Amino acid sequence: EDKVVQSPLSLVVHEGDTVTLNCSYEVTNFRSLLWYKQEKKAPTFLFMLTSSGIEKKSGRLSSILDKKELFSILNITATQTGDSAVYLCAGGTASKLTFGTGTRLQVTL
Amino acid sequence: SQTIHQWPATLVQPVGSPLSLECTVEGTSNPNLYWYRQAAGRGLQLLFYSVGIGQISSEVPQNLSASRPQDRQFILSSKKLLLSDSGFYLCAWTLGPSVNTEAFFGQGTRLTVV
């Protein structure tokens, strides 16, 4: 059975802090690792990672994949209150996406 | 461009009543289709996925079922709802197995079983 575990489950930080969210996976026939941000309803796509060691960046967000150790991290620098959300990672195969438990991030003033 | 429609947005149903949630995708062919359920503030639990018409894989034993009567239509059903079926249901699609792409989500259905 495929499994994706995220840590921490929840996190409260002050605006301006840097946070690191973790995602470990055990996915048979793994092809990709995806990160999403969910604020109210539908999750919005952040990154898709398929190769080890290659960092992807988008503004203050970045992510990297380690296929040997089977994990990924999502970094957010200079956090803002608008970063408050549930962050989801998912392990993908050719036919399905298995999501983790999510990390709830709250950024306070 | 591709779009995904999911309805209804909210639903309140009594225990023991039937359920039918529908999801349709436009602008693509032969997508992989998914139904997820999300408890409040938690991750997405994969319920069913489908790689083609009539092909349904179930991840979690429960009183829900899924069907794919057409290439871009995915339906989640139940004959008799339980209180534990309450939650936020999301439909999603990805391109077929030859391409690594992100998943695109519908806006979700918030189901409350009373």
Interface residues (C-beta under 8 A of the other chain):
Chain A: Q6 R31 S32 L34 K41 A42 P43 F45 M48 T50 V86 L88 A90 G92 A94 S95 K96 L97 T98 F99 G100 T101 G102 R104
Chain B: N32 Y34 Y36 G41 R42 G43 L44 Q45 L46 Y49 V51 S57 F88 L90 A92 T94 P97 N100 T101 E102 A103 F104 F105 G106 Q107 G108
